[in-house]
Amino acid sequence: MSGIDKAKNKAQELSGEGKERLGEATGDRDLQAEGASDKAAGNLKQAGEKVKDVFK
């Protein structure tokens, strides 16, 4: 996995976490759900890349 992919996945995870917390703070359930979704997607991408690295 390239360093660029790692950075993009981590950025997506952190962005999702930020959206989720902002949604919680403002009471915006849509933003909170979008953030949770982005965070989960970033985590899954990272896990998938780690599996690829194991089999290299």
Secondary structure, DSSP 8 states (H G I E B T S, - for coil): --HHHHHHHHHHHHHHHHHHHHHHHHT-HHHHHHHHHHHHHHHHHHHHHHHHHHT-
